[in-house]
Amino acid sequence: MSTLSAVREFVMSRQLIEETLEPLQRAGKAGYEAFVLWGGRLDSSALQLEFTSAHFPEQTTSKSRDGLLVVVQPGFDSSVCVLAG
């Protein structure tokens, strides 16, 4: 079982939600997508994950008849995040 599959509660402050929504909505209104990474910490029981930060890497967006594309620019420090699938 992966660590994230054991999490039963995800917590995020209203301020972080608003901070995240602003650039996503701005991109959406222009007809594009945007990419945001959330950072956080697992509590000692590993049942709750609290998101504490939002990272907006420099990115380029485009659209074509095939759909939308977001490319994160080279130089993004991926050590600030953990991706889980």
N, C-alpha and C positions, 0 to 999 in steps of 0.2 A: 504494500500500500504506500503510495507517495505521501509526502507530508501534506500537500494541499488537499488530498482526498479525505484527510481526517478532520479538516477544518469544518466547524459547524456554524461559525458566525464570522462575517466580514464586517468591519466597522470603519466608517469614514466620517470625518467632520463635515458639517454643512459648508464650512469655508473651503475645504479642499474640493468638494463637489463643485462649488461655484467657480473656483480657480480652474478646474478642469473643463467645465462646460463652456467657458468664454471662448477659448481658441477653437474648440470643436464646433461650436455654433457659428463662429465667424467663417470657418472653412466651409461648413455646410451651406450657409447662405450664399456663398459664392459658387456652390456646385461641386466642391471638392471634399476630400477626406483629410483627416489629420491624425497624427500618431502621438499618443501620450503613454508614458509608463508611470505606474504607481509604485512607490516604495513603501515598505511597511515592516512590521515586526510581528512575530508569532508570540503569543503569550506562553507562559511556562507550561500550561496544560496542552499546548499545541492544538487547542480547539477554537481559538479566536485569532484572527489576523486583523491587525489594525493598520490601515493605510495611513501614512503620515506625510507623504510628500508626492509631488507630481513632477515629472521630468518631461520637458518638451524639447527633444533634440532638434537641431536645425534640420529642416526637411524641405524637399521639393515635391510638389504635387502636380499631377497632370491628369487629363481625362481624354479619352478617345472613344470611338464607337464601341470598343471592346470593354470599356469600363474605366474605373478610377485607379490611380496608382499613387502611392506615397513612397518616397525614397528617403531614407535617413542618410544624411551627409556623412562622408568619411570623417573620421576623427571623433565620432560619438564614443564616449567612454562607457562601454557596456558593462564595466565592472560595478556600476551603480545599480544594476538590476539583476534579478533572477527570473528567468523565463521558465514557465512550467507548461507542459503539454498534457 
